Amino acid sequence: MNTDRHNPVMGRITLLLMLMSLTLFVGCKPDEGFDSYGGASSGGNEQTAAQTEMDATVLAAVERIQSGDFDGAKAVLEEAETGGRNAEQLRLLLEWRDRLEAYRLTERQKAWDEQIQELRSLEAEVADQQIPDVNTVDKAMVAILLAREYAVDEEQKAELLADPFVRRMVESVKSRAVEYEQSGQWMDAYAHGYYWLANLFEDNPEYKETAERMTELASIDLSLRDSGCGESAAERHEGIRPEMLLRALNALETNYVNGINYKAMTEKALARCELLGEVLLNNSEDLAWTAEPQDIESWQAGVDAIREEVASGEGKAIQAEHFIRIFDEVLALNAATLKISQEVVVAHFSEAALAALDPFTTLVWPWNVLDFEKSMTQQFTGIGVEISKRGGVLKILSLLPDTPAYKSGLDADDEILAVNGESTAEMTIFCAVSKITGPKGTKVTLTIRRPVTGQTWDVTIVRDKIVVQPLRGWRRTEKGDWDYMIDPVNRVGYVRLTAFTETSASDLNKTLLELEKQGLNGLLLDLRFNSGGYLSSAAEVVDLFVREGVIVKSNPRHGLATYEIARRSGTHPDYPLAILINGASASASEIVAGALQDAQHRRAILVGERTYGKGSVQIVTPVTGGGSQLKYTVAYYHLPSDQQVKNRYQMERLGRDDWGIAPDIEVKMYSNELRTMLDLQRDNDVLFRADHDEDGDMPVRHSLEVTLQSDPQLATALMVAQAQLLAQGKEVAVKPPQEFKPIAVQRGAGDGETEDNEVLLPLNSDF
């Protein structure tokens, strides 16, 4: 099984660890440029020459649409001597898209102007300040990065970076980064310095490496501190034993996808040990473990000696026995010098060593196993709400159906002021989750404020098992159910799959059967922001859409390749299928998107942006014992045509960016568009109580027209499905293009500006 639930979020090192084509070419023979699929034909064996020419025109135009060549599609339609209703409908679709693109360009220019205006305002604010305030500099860097994103060409970007105020802010960031670094304030050095520099100067490897070093130092520092959420550093390290790493090595020797590079593991582990000494030398009373300066110096000297020994054997491979001996030496060195908990040294040495293999191979320590399993299964014990702390207010975004929270009288938009009497004002969202969740049958008391009435009260809720459903529609109905028919006139469905759990395929199958009873003509499957899950679940989802053949092949280092094969039974009709993907679509999402796009199946068109690029399969095993688990990479996966999905880390080392799965139709979304799209999606997703309107405003729901305007990737996917229906000879209702007006998004309390370094991803938590 593929177990990675990767969710790549850059941010301030409060460390937000939170937390797609249709190649349904219809009508022509494959050797004439189209793939033949089931579906409606034009009917009858005899056609007039004019009818044949009209059909060929539509098919040729749709073929170009499916590859993202919209100008080519327009040219085909313009050159045709004959028309027909379907050709006219295609013209309307293309005209609608042109107007949407023109609107997007206008909004992008407005977004650029807003950032430049923000910079001019900040410039006036710091005109008399010799050293600008750190918060002002951070605001300026946000504006600079956004302005660079919205710039229409390289010349505009160059002009931005040459601006005197921009240069002043960049120099301020550089000096502040060094100052924080030298004083041991690594979190600040990253958040207020190297984060900005690494993102602004992406071609400068030094900034990237230093940013990574700052995050590593800050991570070590945090690991040595008691949490403000009630857990101690000692508790987090409890139960960690040296033999866990040794057992992990035995498993990796036999089953890891590649040969073990013990030299790289050794170098990475020793570098971490040196950083551990640097953190301790910085000395803080808040650390759970401390050491005397002379003992830290002895530790550093001992680590340096081991590193020199390793370096002196340059060219010589390090074998398992040598690696284990070095591990033992490090543990003995700690006992003689630092004298801090052995569990801490084992944890840092092990984590760094395994990270040298790949980003997805790691030991899950006993304290973290429960959270890890929750992320995989999407099942846990809690009360059943989605929350956010955007803007500093802990607020219920949505209820989950049939849960203790729903039955208790809580509602969306309610604010959680306290948990068991403890104020949430300074509580992180992760701390709130840990305090509200707990064993099944236990109680938690929340202090609730309902903004619309001003009423405040305490409610005690009994925790129960919560299962987060992986399927969502495009919006909720008045009854609170999901609406999966996004285009009811043309019968095009929409399903957003948020995770690949044990029930994802069966849940999707049930939904498709219900939609097919309603006359489903086409489907949009949204895998954006889906970071993966189980490999078996991904294969089962693909199997719903293909009748036979290979779905995915896993290539291990030893032994035979394993295959997931499609079965003829249970395959759904060959209606148009468009899959939405983006850079946060990873792992199992890439298997589904890649397999359905693959030349062996040509079952779906992918719309959006290149996927994350994971390309590997992990398994989880308790072989390490003591309540710990080992997650490690056992295979690379290959698509049905046998091409390997390229791993982003391998490609980055080669200076390439062609990792993952590329869309058939690329639609890049900018930060301003993502913000609006996610805000509207949130409004359409919210589950309120049935009596919500008795206390205040009715829930905000957005029309299809506004939803499509806010989401150009979704709009393009729907256009593709409608175009393919036209290619099948079906009648499609297309509204005449209209001028677009700016979207007004209603944001409640706490939904103002994003936090510094906040990335526009769904950062909500379910519990």
RAVEN-V516063 format. One record per pair of residues at least 12 apart in sequence whose C-alpha atoms are under 6 Angstrom apart, sorted by the first residue. I is the first residue (numbers start at 0). J is the second residue. If there is no record, write none. Layout:
# RAVEN-V516063
I,J + I,J
This chain:
# RAVEN-V516063
0,533 + 0,534 + 0,618 + 1,532 + 1,533 + 1,534 + 1,616 + 1,617 + 2,532 + 2,533 + 2,617 + 3,532 + 4,530 + 4,531 + 4,532 + 5,530 + 6,530 + 10,756 + 10,757 + 11,190 + 11,756 + 19,578 + 19,579 + 19,580 + 19,592 + 19,605 + 19,606 + 20,577 + 20,596 + 20,603 + 20,604 + 20,605 + 20,663 + 21,576 + 21,577 + 21,602 + 21,603 + 21,604 + 22,601 + 22,602 + 22,603 + 22,604 + 37,573 + 39,727 + 40,727 + 41,728 + 53,82 + 57,86 + 57,726 + 58,726 + 60,72 + 60,75 + 66,663 + 66,664 + 67,664 + 85,725 + 95,736 + 107,149 + 111,146 + 111,149 + 114,142 + 114,146 + 172,192 + 176,188 + 176,192 + 185,213 + 185,217 + 186,217 + 189,210 + 189,213 + 193,210 + 223,286 + 223,287 + 224,286 + 224,287 + 228,430 + 235,366 + 236,342 + 239,342 + 241,345 + 243,623 + 246,623 + 247,623 + 254,633 + 255,632 + 255,633 + 256,555 + 256,556 + 256,632 + 256,633 + 256,634 + 257,556 + 261,317 + 262,317 + 264,352 + 264,355 + 267,351 + 267,352 + 268,348 + 268,351 + 268,352 + 290,337 + 294,336 + 294,337 + 295,337 + 298,336 + 360,630 + 360,631 + 360,632 + 361,630 + 362,628 + 362,629 + 363,627 + 363,628 + 364,627 + 365,626 + 365,627 + 376,500 + 377,467 + 378,465 + 378,466 + 379,464 + 379,465 + 380,439 + 380,463 + 380,464 + 380,465 + 381,436 + 381,462 + 381,463 + 381,766 + 382,403 + 382,404 + 382,462 + 383,399 + 383,402 + 383,404 + 383,766 + 384,397 + 384,398 + 384,399 + 384,765 + 384,766 + 385,397 + 385,764 + 385,765 + 386,763 + 386,764 + 387,763 + 389,749 + 389,750 + 390,749 + 390,750 + 392,749 + 393,414 + 393,415 + 394,413 + 394,414 + 394,415 + 395,411 + 395,412 + 395,413 + 396,411 + 396,412 + 397,411 + 397,685 + 397,686 + 398,686 + 410,687 + 410,688 + 411,687 + 413,448 + 413,449 + 414,447 + 414,448 + 415,446 + 415,447 + 416,446 + 416,447 + 417,445 + 417,446 + 418,444 + 418,445 + 419,444 + 439,462 + 439,463 + 440,461 + 440,462 + 441,461 + 441,462 + 442,460 + 442,461 + 442,462 + 443,459 + 443,460 + 444,458 + 444,459 + 445,457 + 445,458 + 451,695 + 469,496 + 469,497 + 469,498 + 470,495 + 470,496 + 471,494 + 471,495 + 472,494 + 474,683 + 474,684 + 475,683 + 475,684 + 479,686 + 490,519 + 490,520 + 491,520 + 491,521 + 491,522 + 492,522 + 493,522 + 493,523 + 493,524 + 494,524 + 495,524 + 495,525 + 496,526 + 497,529 + 498,529 + 498,531 + 499,531 + 499,532 + 499,533 + 499,536 + 504,539 + 504,540 + 520,574 + 521,574 + 521,575 + 521,576 + 522,576 + 523,576 + 523,577 + 523,578 + 524,578 + 525,578 + 525,579 + 526,579 + 526,580 + 527,580 + 527,581 + 527,584 + 528,583 + 528,584 + 529,584 + 530,584 + 530,585 + 531,585 + 531,586 + 531,587 + 531,588 + 532,587 + 534,587 + 537,587 + 537,591 + 541,591 + 542,565 + 543,570 + 543,571 + 544,570 + 544,571 + 546,565 + 546,566 + 546,567 + 546,570 + 547,565 + 547,566 + 547,567 + 548,564 + 548,565 + 549,564 + 549,639 + 550,563 + 550,564 + 550,594 + 550,639 + 551,563 + 551,637 + 551,638 + 551,639 + 552,636 + 552,637 + 553,634 + 553,635 + 553,636 + 554,634 + 554,635 + 555,633 + 555,634 + 575,720 + 576,603 + 577,603 + 577,604 + 577,605 + 577,716 + 578,605 + 579,605 + 579,606 + 579,607 + 580,607 + 580,608 + 581,607 + 581,608 + 581,609 + 581,610 + 582,609 + 582,610 + 582,611 + 583,611 + 584,610 + 584,611 + 585,611 + 586,613 + 594,638 + 605,662 + 605,663 + 606,662 + 606,664 + 607,665 + 607,666 + 607,712 + 608,662 + 608,665 + 609,660 + 609,661 + 609,662 + 610,659 + 610,660 + 611,659 + 612,646 + 612,647 + 612,658 + 612,659 + 613,646 + 614,635 + 614,636 + 614,644 + 614,645 + 614,646 + 615,634 + 615,635 + 615,636 + 616,632 + 616,633 + 616,634 + 616,635 + 617,631 + 617,632 + 617,633 + 618,630 + 618,631 + 644,659 + 645,658 + 645,659 + 646,658 + 666,712 + 676,709 + 676,710 + 682,699 + 682,700 + 683,700
